[in-house]
Amino acid sequence: MRVILSRKGFDSGYGGVPSPILPDGRLVPLPIPSPRDPQRIGMLRVDGLDISAMVSDLTRSSIDAETAVHVDPDLQEHMLARAPGWRPAFGQVASAQTHLQNQGVGRGDLFLFFGWFRNVEQVNGVWRYTRASPDIHALFGWLQVGEVLAVTGRERAIANSYPWLRDHPHVAGANRFSSRNNTIYVAGDTLCLAGKGTKYRGGGLFKRYVPSLQLTADGHTRSRWKLPAWFMPVDGRSPLSYHREKSRWTADHVSVLLQTVGKGQEFVLDCACYPESAEWLAKLFRDVHEVGTSQRS
């Protein structure tokens, strides 16, 4: 199995502000603005939250209910109106998709999506970022590949065979992709780890923050990550893709510090070289779904 650490959601170039961690610990990954996509901020549903008002407050009204957004990865069934049969899905294209192909990503491999997050609070009815709360990269969702769909030239056939994908931006807006490798990854029904089925779905959102989801090392900029020591590419093991330079890796007792690359969306780890990844993944899902909630202060 391969694990793909996939950078998605608001960033400094698209959206311009961090996605929020709510006071109750919920993660709300914000899809990037994209003028030619079919969905609008005002169409998105998050339980108990006026997401349009929140985003408008956090962006000082530069993004509002009418802003078109790229809802991808699409991980939350109840965020939009759905056709029957909906499953989590993620689209990729151009050089990022070429990288996934070159790395052999396919059925059974696991995307772990991460983005830029910060704690928020509501004061006198207005949302703002919590003072002194850090900017962090954090994992917010997952998708284990059940099917890989080549979209280019097959948009109508895919929309007919998978009606619930008709509104996905890589189908509905496929004509705006000049690349020939427009591809959609569809989640399987159930997450499998170490060759065994689990009680978790094949894709979804980590709805509440727990420390296990944080990638950024405390006290560092968000691109400096603290990872388990076994991530260190030693003894000829293939490194996390795009991170071959030894200078990026610094051993730190039971962990390793990684200076991540400034660009790049998909970082692929071949777990065949890292058997320790099996327990790490199992613990991650236990922490999020079973241990309870914990939020940054």
Secondary structure as UniProt FT lines:
FT   STRAND          2..7
FT   TURN            12..14
FT   STRAND          19..21
FT   TURN            23..24
FT   STRAND          26..27
FT   TURN            35..36
FT   STRAND          39..40
FT   HELIX           41..43
FT   TURN            47..48
FT   HELIX           51..58
FT   TURN            59..61
FT   TURN            65..66
FT   STRAND          68..69
FT   HELIX           77..79
FT   TURN            84..85
FT   STRAND          89..92
FT   HELIX           94..102
FT   TURN            103..104
FT   TURN            107..108
FT   STRAND          110..123
FT   TURN            124..125
FT   STRAND          126..129
FT   TURN            131..132
FT   STRAND          136..150
FT   TURN            152..153
FT   HELIX           155..161
FT   HELIX           163..165
FT   TURN            166..167
FT   HELIX           169..172
FT   HELIX           174..176
FT   STRAND          183..187
FT   STRAND          190..193
FT   TURN            194..195
FT   STRAND          196..201
FT   STRAND          203..205
FT   HELIX           211..213
FT   TURN            218..219
FT   TURN            222..223
FT   STRAND          224..228
FT   HELIX           229..231
FT   TURN            235..236
FT   TURN            241..242
FT   HELIX           246..248
FT   STRAND          249..252
FT   TURN            253..254
FT   STRAND          255..259
FT   STRAND          266..270
FT   HELIX           271..273
FT   TURN            275..276
FT   HELIX           277..286
FT   HELIX           287..291
//
